[in-house]
Amino acid sequence: MEKYKIDYSFGARIDLINIAAYIQNELKSPHAADNTVNAIIKAVSDLDFMPQRYAVLPEDLLEREDVRRMQVRNYFVYFSVDEDEKRVNILDVLYVGREQREQLGAGEE
């Protein structure tokens, strides 16, 4: 079975940096920051095989088409799958307690 390439958007990369900084600086737990970011990166890397196992979210939820979501600890990872290019595009990584619809793509210009 062919594997998918994983690409992080600029916004998703910033999300990971912000998650690590928040846990490290605000919660004063560098070890937890490393563990959390590593768990997210590991879960994302597992999307290289059968990323379709996560359902497409309803458009009215996100006002975007063909977006999927998986939960890793207290974070949602939003992504899309490009079947033609065999690519998984990581769009955003957001804390589950935040207003999701409002925050999606907030860092993209």
C-alpha positions, -999 to +999 in steps of 0.1 A: +000+000+000+013+034-009+021+058+019+009+094+020+033+124+024+026+146+053+027+184+049+022+209+077+007+243+069+025+274+082-004+278+106-001+243+119+036+247+126+029+279+145+001+260+164+027+234+176+052+262+186+024+279+206+013+247+223+048+240+234+054+275+246+021+276+265+027+244+283+063+252+290+059+288+301+024+291+315+020+257+330+057+255+339+061+220+326+088+216+299+086+178+301+048+179+295+054+203+266+078+179+249+056+149+255+025+167+241+041+180+210+058+146+204+025+128+208+009+151+182+038+147+158+037+109+162-001+108+156+002+130+126+030+108+112+007+078+115-016+095+090+008+084+063-013+052+061-051+052+056-058+088+066-093+083+054-100+063+086-111+097+100-144+110+087-149+142+067-165+168+089-198+184+079-192+216+059-216+236+080-193+229+110-162+245+095-173+263+063-146+243+045-148+212+024-132+178+029-116+185+063-111+157+087-102+158+124-085+136+149-080+141+186-046+137+202-048+142+240-064+176+245-059+188+209-077+184+176-056+180+145-075+192+113-063+179+080-073+173+044-063+144+021-052+149-015-058+115-031-042+125-064-010+136-048-011+110-020-006+139+005-021+147+039-022+185+046-022+194+083-042+225+085-045+234+122-038+220+157-062+234+183-070+229+220-103+211+223-116+237+247-113+266+222-140+277+198-130+255+168-149+272+140-136+306+150-100+295+153-096+274+122-072+291+098-068+321+121-031+321+116-032+319+078-030+349+055 
